[in-house]
Amino acid sequence: MDPSHHSCCEHHDHHHELVVRDLAVRYRRVVALENLNLATSCGNRVALIGPNGAGKSTLIKAIAGLVPRSSGNILWRGSSIRRWSREFAYLPQREEVDWSFPITVRGLVEMGRYPQTGMWGRFTDKDQEAVEQALATLDLLDLAERQIRELSGGQQQRAFLARSIAQEAHVLLLDEPFTGLDRRASQQLGETLGHLAREGRLILASHHDLNTAPQLFDEALLLATRPIAFGPAAEVLTEENLDLTFRESANSLTGVGSSIPNRSES
């Protein structure tokens, strides 16, 4: 394993930058995302905020290598990412996961080691240690033998995060991680993400609750298919920027019919 692998977590050095340049994603003719430029680095928690259909999930999936880019470039540590990298971990929205799948918390976390061991490879002491460490970091040792379907929403999120930690991912891409969690579970997840960022990971998460965003995230990207504003969360989340973000998309959605004069007035 290359010695630079852990440096992300040890020093917040700027070689561990994620840079997105001129990214665009189109599905057939529909533009899901365009003109997206972004630069951030390890240690940050970045909120992606915008209305439904604004491209938040698309951006996360594009960085994770799960949807093809129409144009643009994504650079991680100075190299262009062409395909999935194990330094990136994607956590889908909870409703996209089949929770009835028969697997224990430990089994799920062990899946994080497959990129290292191969599907049928032998687990070494190092793999076992990485799994234990991930379970401990996310406070799941007591739940390790439980089936994932038996867990609460917050515990399920932590189990997926533990899998990412076992994978030794540096960039965590989370799709609406706080959705459906009660206040206590949200608070706990917020603290967990803070802890993971302080260890030197980069966290990008779509987020819908504007009230909690400044406490939970360091930076925010406001999206309405194209970027409206990006920067420190407290500075970006202004009334004016939010207005632009949410109004712009309402216009583009209703714009289709709005030019047709209202018959009843003629």
C-alpha positions, 0 to 999 in steps of 0.5 A: 500500500502506498505510504501517501495513502493515509496522509489525507487523514494526518495532515490537511494538506492541499494535495487532497483537493477535490476539484470539479471543472465545467461539469455537465450531465445530460440525460438524453436531452435533459440537462441535469447539471451544467457549468459546475465548478467547485474546489474543496479539500479534506477536512470539510463538510460540504452541503449541497442545497437546492430544490428537487431536480436541481442536480444534487443527486446527479452531482454526487453520483457523477463524482462517485463515477455512477453516472456518465459526464457529458463534459467536464473533469473531476480531479482528486489529489491532482489526478483526473478520475475516470472511474470508481475509486476506492477512496470515494464512498457513496451512500445512497438515499435510505429508500434506495437500499433493500433493508430486507437483505439478510446481512449483519452490521459486521457483514456490511462493514466487511464489504468495505474491505472487498476492494482490497481483498477481492470478493473471495479473497482471504481476510487478513488480520489487517482487514479484520482490524480495519473492520473492528476499528470502523465498528468502534469509530461508529459506535456499532460494536454492540450491534455488530451481529444484528441484521441491518433490517433490525436497526433504527434509521440512524443506526443504518446510516452509521452502519453504511458510514462504517463500511466507508471507513473500513474501505478507507475512503477519504471522500464520503458522498452522502445522498440526503443522509439526514432524511427521516432521522429524528432529532436525536439521531440527526444530532448524533449523525452530525457529530459523527460527520464532524468527527470524520471530517476532523480526522481529515475526510471530505464529506459532500452531502445533499441536505434539505433542512436550511435551518440546520445546514450552518451548524452541520456543514462548513461549506455550502453549494447552492444548486439550481441545475447550475451553481448559484453560490459556493463558499462558507455555509454561513456566508452562502446561505443568505435570504437572497441566494436561497431566493435565487436558488429556489426561484430560478428552478420554479421558473424553469419548471413553470416557464414551459407553460407561462408564455401561453396567454391565459384564454379567459382574459382575452 
